[in-house]
Amino acid sequence: MLVMKEKLDIILSSFSGEGRELIPVLQKIQEEMGYLSPEAMLYAAEFLKIPPSNVFGVASFYEQFRFSPVGKKIVMVCQGTACHVKGAEKVMNEISRHIGIKEGQTREDMEYTLKGVACIGCCALAPCITINDDVHGRLTPKLIEKIFIKKPVNKKTNE
Protein backbone atom coordinates (compact mmCIF):
# COMPACT_ATOMS: atom_id res chain seq x y z
CA MET A 1 0.00 0.00 0.00
CA LEU A 2 2.91 2.36 0.68
CA VAL A 3 4.10 2.20 -2.93
CA MET A 4 0.54 2.87 -4.14
CA LYS A 5 0.19 5.79 -1.70
CA GLU A 6 3.43 7.32 -2.96
CA LYS A 7 2.32 6.89 -6.57
CA LEU A 8 -1.08 8.41 -5.81
CA ASP A 9 0.56 11.35 -4.01
CA ILE A 10 2.54 12.07 -7.18
CA ILE A 11 -0.56 11.72 -9.40
CA LEU A 12 -2.63 13.98 -7.15
CA SER A 13 0.08 16.62 -6.66
CA SER A 14 -1.23 18.66 -9.60
CA PHE A 15 -4.70 18.98 -8.03
CA SER A 16 -5.87 21.33 -5.26
CA GLY A 17 -8.02 18.73 -3.44
CA GLU A 18 -11.42 20.28 -4.14
CA GLY A 19 -14.44 18.05 -4.65
CA ARG A 20 -15.17 19.58 -8.06
CA GLU A 21 -11.97 17.91 -9.32
CA LEU A 22 -13.40 14.41 -8.88
CA ILE A 23 -13.70 13.42 -12.54
CA PRO A 24 -10.30 14.83 -13.58
CA VAL A 25 -8.73 13.12 -10.54
CA LEU A 26 -10.27 9.76 -11.49
CA GLN A 27 -9.22 10.23 -15.12
CA LYS A 28 -5.63 10.96 -14.08
CA ILE A 29 -5.48 8.00 -11.69
CA GLN A 30 -6.79 5.68 -14.40
CA GLU A 31 -4.42 7.15 -16.99
CA GLU A 32 -1.43 6.54 -14.75
CA MET A 33 -2.44 3.25 -13.11
CA GLY A 34 -4.51 1.67 -15.89
CA TYR A 35 -7.71 1.32 -13.85
CA LEU A 36 -9.40 2.49 -10.64
CA SER A 37 -8.67 0.15 -7.77
CA PRO A 38 -10.85 0.34 -4.64
CA GLU A 39 -7.81 1.58 -2.70
CA ALA A 40 -7.15 4.36 -5.22
CA MET A 41 -10.78 5.49 -5.10
CA LEU A 42 -10.74 5.59 -1.28
CA TYR A 43 -7.53 7.60 -1.39
CA ALA A 44 -9.12 10.00 -3.91
CA ALA A 45 -12.12 10.43 -1.57
CA GLU A 46 -9.81 11.32 1.33
CA PHE A 47 -7.81 13.71 -0.86
CA LEU A 48 -10.95 15.45 -2.15
CA LYS A 49 -12.65 15.39 1.28
CA ILE A 50 -15.79 13.77 -0.09
CA PRO A 51 -17.58 10.55 0.90
CA PRO A 52 -16.22 7.38 -0.74
CA SER A 53 -19.78 6.62 -1.91
CA ASN A 54 -19.64 9.76 -4.09
CA VAL A 55 -16.40 8.59 -5.70
CA PHE A 56 -17.71 5.07 -6.32
CA GLY A 57 -21.03 6.48 -7.59
CA VAL A 58 -19.40 8.77 -10.15
CA ALA A 59 -16.85 6.17 -11.23
CA SER A 60 -19.51 3.51 -11.75
CA PHE A 61 -21.82 5.90 -13.62
CA TYR A 62 -19.39 6.76 -16.44
CA GLU A 63 -18.46 4.11 -19.01
CA GLN A 64 -14.94 5.55 -19.34
CA PHE A 65 -13.88 4.26 -15.94
CA ARG A 66 -12.78 0.68 -15.35
CA PHE A 67 -12.28 -1.24 -12.13
CA SER A 68 -9.89 -3.98 -13.20
CA PRO A 69 -6.71 -4.11 -15.27
CA VAL A 70 -7.13 -4.20 -19.03
CA GLY A 71 -5.04 -5.55 -21.87
CA LYS A 72 -2.58 -3.53 -23.92
CA LYS A 73 -5.12 -3.58 -26.75
CA ILE A 74 -8.70 -2.74 -25.83
CA VAL A 75 -11.04 -4.01 -28.53
CA MET A 76 -14.45 -2.34 -28.45
CA VAL A 77 -17.14 -3.80 -30.68
CA CYS A 78 -19.93 -1.38 -31.52
CA GLN A 79 -23.35 -2.82 -30.79
CA GLY A 80 -25.38 0.22 -31.78
CA THR A 81 -28.36 -0.11 -34.10
CA ALA A 82 -26.50 0.30 -37.40
CA CYS A 83 -23.76 -2.13 -36.37
CA HIS A 84 -26.26 -4.60 -34.92
CA VAL A 85 -28.26 -4.66 -38.16
CA LYS A 86 -25.09 -5.11 -40.24
CA GLY A 87 -23.66 -8.01 -38.22
CA ALA A 88 -22.02 -6.82 -35.00
CA GLU A 89 -22.78 -10.16 -33.34
CA LYS A 90 -20.85 -12.05 -36.05
CA VAL A 91 -17.99 -9.57 -35.71
CA MET A 92 -17.91 -10.08 -31.93
CA ASN A 93 -17.96 -13.88 -32.31
CA GLU A 94 -15.16 -13.84 -34.88
CA ILE A 95 -12.96 -11.56 -32.77
CA SER A 96 -13.64 -13.73 -29.72
CA ARG A 97 -12.56 -16.80 -31.70
CA HIS A 98 -9.35 -15.15 -32.91
CA ILE A 99 -8.15 -13.71 -29.61
CA GLY A 100 -9.45 -16.49 -27.38
CA ILE A 101 -11.60 -14.54 -24.91
CA LYS A 102 -15.27 -13.66 -24.56
CA GLU A 103 -16.86 -10.25 -24.30
CA GLY A 104 -15.96 -8.57 -21.01
CA GLN A 105 -12.77 -10.58 -20.53
CA THR A 106 -9.07 -9.78 -20.58
CA ARG A 107 -6.61 -12.33 -21.86
CA GLU A 108 -4.25 -13.80 -19.26
CA ASP A 109 -1.20 -12.44 -21.11
CA MET A 110 -2.79 -8.94 -20.81
CA GLU A 111 -2.57 -8.47 -24.60
CA TYR A 112 -6.31 -7.98 -25.25
CA THR A 113 -9.51 -6.89 -23.52
CA LEU A 114 -12.76 -7.43 -25.45
CA LYS A 115 -15.75 -5.15 -24.81
CA GLY A 116 -19.13 -4.58 -26.39
CA VAL A 117 -20.14 -0.91 -26.35
CA ALA A 118 -23.39 0.89 -27.11
CA CYS A 119 -22.01 3.05 -29.93
CA ILE A 120 -18.63 4.35 -31.07
CA GLY A 121 -20.13 7.01 -33.34
CA CYS A 122 -19.09 5.59 -36.71
CA CYS A 123 -22.48 4.41 -37.97
CA ALA A 124 -21.55 4.99 -41.62
CA LEU A 125 -18.78 2.37 -41.18
CA ALA A 126 -21.04 -0.29 -39.65
CA PRO A 127 -20.19 -2.81 -38.40
CA CYS A 128 -17.14 -1.33 -36.75
CA ILE A 129 -14.70 -1.74 -33.88
CA THR A 130 -11.94 0.21 -32.23
CA ILE A 131 -8.62 -1.21 -31.12
CA ASN A 132 -7.33 1.41 -28.72
CA ASP A 133 -7.63 4.57 -30.85
CA ASP A 134 -7.82 2.88 -34.28
CA VAL A 135 -11.22 2.49 -35.94
CA HIS A 136 -11.89 -0.45 -38.26
CA GLY A 137 -15.11 -0.34 -40.25
CA ARG A 138 -17.25 -2.21 -42.78
CA LEU A 139 -16.08 -5.44 -41.19
CA THR A 140 -16.54 -8.99 -42.37
CA PRO A 141 -15.20 -12.24 -40.89
CA LYS A 142 -12.36 -12.22 -43.47
CA LEU A 143 -11.38 -8.69 -42.49
CA ILE A 144 -11.38 -9.69 -38.82
CA GLU A 145 -8.92 -12.44 -39.69
CA LYS A 146 -6.64 -9.93 -41.45
CA ILE A 147 -6.76 -7.56 -38.47
CA PHE A 148 -6.00 -10.14 -35.79
CA ILE A 149 -3.71 -12.63 -37.54
CA LYS A 150 -0.31 -11.26 -38.37
CA LYS A 151 1.21 -12.45 -41.57
CA PRO A 152 4.61 -14.13 -41.24
CA VAL A 153 7.58 -11.99 -42.24
CA ASN A 154 9.19 -12.93 -45.55
CA LYS A 155 12.82 -13.28 -44.50
CA LYS A 156 14.12 -12.54 -48.03
CA THR A 157 12.29 -9.22 -48.39
CA ASN A 158 11.53 -8.38 -44.73
CA GLU A 159 7.86 -7.86 -45.64
C-alpha positions, 0 to 999 in steps of 0.5 A: 500500500505504501508504494501505491500511496506514494504513486497516488501522491505524485498523481494527485500533486497537480490537483488542489483537493477540491471536490469539483476535481473528482472526474479529472482526478479519477481520469488521471489515476486511471491514466497513470495506473490503468484502472481504478482500484478500490484503494485508489478510489478511497484515497481520492475520496480522502484527498478530495474530502468527499464521501467514498460513496460519491467517488464510487457512484461517479466512477460507476456511472461513467463508461470511461472508468474501469475497475480492473486491469485491461489488456494492452489492446482494448477491442471495443465492438460497436453494438449500436443499431446500425452495427447490430443490423449489419452483423455486430454479433458475427464480428464479436464472435469472430474476434472472440474466436481469434483472440481467445476470450469472450466479451468482457474478458481480458486475456491472461497475457494482458494483450487484449480486452474485449468489450461490447459498447453501445455506440462508437459514433461511426455508424456509416462504417457499420459494423465497426470496432476500435482497437485502442484509438484505431477504428476499423469499419465495414467489417466482415469475418475475413477482415477480422482475420486480417486484423488479428492474424499477423502475416509471417515476415518474408525473410528474403524481403523483410515484408 
